[in-house]
């Protein structure tokens, strides 16, 4: 049986389940898979975290260096985010230069952090116009079973929340916590056969017609949005997605806070 036929059979099966208000793994449409967060697992990183959402597993590391600021923000630190889809995570991933989906993943995570001002970049200035701290966030996908956006965002936030500025390494005093503000939580939804589900597994992503990621803060304000794929959402559907993002965001934020509070400042 060829892969095209298998995909067609699976798509029909998922669509029929959706008509019955069911999902392939038994979850409700607005229900996440199990989420776990472990921080400070990479000894040589300023901050690190491994996040599991179901079978999807992502590792994020934070490294810092001293460099020049951007000319249009001479008194602000710099944030740069990258993502790597390593071949062992999925047979669809290949070694080599960053692919388009890896670039998109990095941009979505970066936008959620940057537009929400999670990092107080103004506090990372050393000498205006000359020296600032540069924060590198590196995302590595270890196992791919759908919803890389949320897993990667959560891993990046957890790593940043426990990161220490390496002042001692640069002979600038003692190390201190990276200045972090309350982070937004990203929730990703996909649409297929008129059904809209949160935290899509790989099978659901494969047949998705449209994708929408919404990042909200602790007060329920929208901090970032990212639309993907060629399909569309109605205004009412967008409103429902936003409401579900706020509700799920509150629960996920508690998981993040528990992990960061448990492991903050702990280094191996």
N, C-alpha and C positions, 0 to 999 in steps of 0.2 A: 504494500500500500504506500503510495508516494506521499510526500510531505504536504502537497497541495490539497489532496483528498483528506488527509488527517486534519489539516487546518480547517477545512470546510465543515467536517463533521463536528469538530470542537466548537466552532463558531455557532453552528445550529443548536448545539446542546446548551451553550451558555445563553443564547438568546431565548430559548424555551424556558430555561430556569428563570431568567429575568422577567418573563411574562407572568411567572408564578410568584414573583417577589422573592426569589431565592438566589443564592450565590453558590458557586461551585464548592466552596469550603464551608458552607453552612452559616456564614456570618450574615447579619442584617446589613442593609445597604449603607447605613451610617456607622458601621462598626469597624474598628481597627483590629488588626492582628495583635498578638502579644508584643509589647515593646520592652526591651531591656537596654540599659545604658551602663557602660563600665568606663570609668575615666582613669587617667594617669597610667596607661598601660605601655607607653613607649618612653623609656627612661631618658633618651637623649632629646626628646622634644620638650618645648616650653609648656605644651599642653597637648593632651591627646584623649581620644574617646573612641570606643567601639559601640556601635548601635546595631541592634537586631530588631527588625520589624518582620515578624514571621520568619521566613527563611532568608530574607534579604539581610545582608550583613555589610556594614560600611565602617571603615576606619578613617578617622580624621586626625591630622597632626598639625600643630601650630609651631612654627619656627619664627624667630625674630632676628633682625639684623639692623645695623645702623646705615642709613643712606641719605640721599638728598630728597627733599620734598618736591612735589609737583609745583611748577611755577605759579599756578593759579591758587595754590593753597600752601603758601610757604611756612605756615605755622601749624600744619596738621600732619599727623602720621599718615602712613600709606598702608592700604589693605590690598592684597592680591590673592586671588583664589584660583586653584587649579583642580582638575579632577582626572583620575586615571581609571579606565575600565580595563582591568587586567584580564588576560585570556582565561585564567583559571576560574574566574567568576561566572563565565558563561561561554558556551561554544560560539556565540555570536560576536564575542569581543576578540579583537585582533591586536597583536603587538604593533608598535609603530607610533607615528605622530598622533596627537589627539584627534579623535574623530569628531564629527559634527555634534553627535549626541553628548560626548564628553564636554565639549565646549559649552553647549546649552546648559548642561547640569551645573557646571562651574558658575555660569552667569546667573542662573536662578538663585543659587545659594548666596553668591556674592551680593546680588541685588537685595535679598532679604536682610542681610547683615548691614549693608551700606545704607539703604534707604530708611532703615529703622534706627540707624545710628547706635547699633548695639555696642560698638567700640567707641569710646570717647577719644577720637583721634586727636583732638586739640591738646589732650594731656600727654601725647606721645611726641611732642616737639622738644628737641634738645637745644638746638640753636636755630632760631627763625631763619629760614631761607638757606640753611647750611646742613643741619643734621636733624633727622627725625628717626623714630623707630619705624621699621617696615615690618608689617605682620603678614606672614605667609601662611595661608590655610591650604593644606594639601589633603585631598579626598581620594581615598582608594577603595574601590568597590571590591569586596572579597567574595561575595556570593549574591547573585542577582535572581530575585524572584518577584520583581515588580516594585514600583514605588521608590525609586532611587531618590527622587526629589526630597521627600520627607525624611528618609533615613539619613541622607547626606546633610541636610540642613540641621537636623537634630544632633548629628555627630559633630558638626562644626561648632554649634552653639555650646555643646558640652565641653569640647576641647578648649574653646575660648574662655569659658566660665571658670576653668581651673588653671588657666595659663599664668605663668609668672614671667614678668619682664626680666631678662637676664642682665641686669645692671652690673652685677659682679664680674661677669665675663668681659665687660668692656670698661672695667675700672671706673664705674660711675655710681658707687655706693652699693647698698644691699639690694638684692632682688625684691621685687614687690608685685602684687597681683596686677594683672592686666586690667585697666579701668573699663569695666563692663556695665552697661545699663540693662534694664529688664528686657530680655529677648522676646521677639515675636515667635509664634509657632506656626509653621507651615502645614497646611492640610491639602492633600491632592485628591482630586476627584476625576473620574472618567465617565464618559457617557457612551452607551451602546444600546441599541434597540429601545430607545426612550428611557432606559434605566440609567440612573446616576448613582455611582457607588464611590465610597471613600476608600483610600488605601488599596488601590487595585493590585491584585496578584499578577503574575506574569501573563497568565492566560487571558485575564481581563484586559490588560494593557494591549495585548496582541490584536484584539478585535475592536479596540476603542475607536470611536469616531471623533471624539473631542476630549481635551484634558484642561482642567483649570486648577491652578494652585493658588491658594489664598493664605497669606500670613497675617495673623491678628495679634495684637498685644494683650496684656492682662486686663485692659479695660474694654476689650472687644472692638477696638478700632482697627481698621484695615491698614496694614503697613506696606503690603506689596501684593501684586497679583501677576500671574503669568498664564496666558492662554496658549495651548499647544494643539497640534493636529489640525486637520482641515474642517472638522465639523463645527457646530455652533451650539450655543446655549441661549435659551430665551431669557428675558428679563426676570421672569418668575423663577426660573431654574437657577439663575445667578444668585437671587436673593436667598433661595433655599440652601445653596452651597455656602454662602457667607454665614448663614445662621448655624449650619452644621459645623463650619470651621471654628466658629466661636466656642461652640459646645465641646467639640473634640479638643480644641486648643487648650481649654482649661484643664482637661484631664491629663493631656500630654505634658503640660507645663508642670503639673504636680510631680510627674515621673522624673522630669528633668531636674526639678528643684531637689527632690529626694536624693538623686544620684550625685548632684554637685555638692549638696550639703554634707553627704556622707563622705565624699572623697576629696573635698576642697583642701588644698594645701598638702595633701598626702603624696609624697614622692618616694619611689622605690630606690 
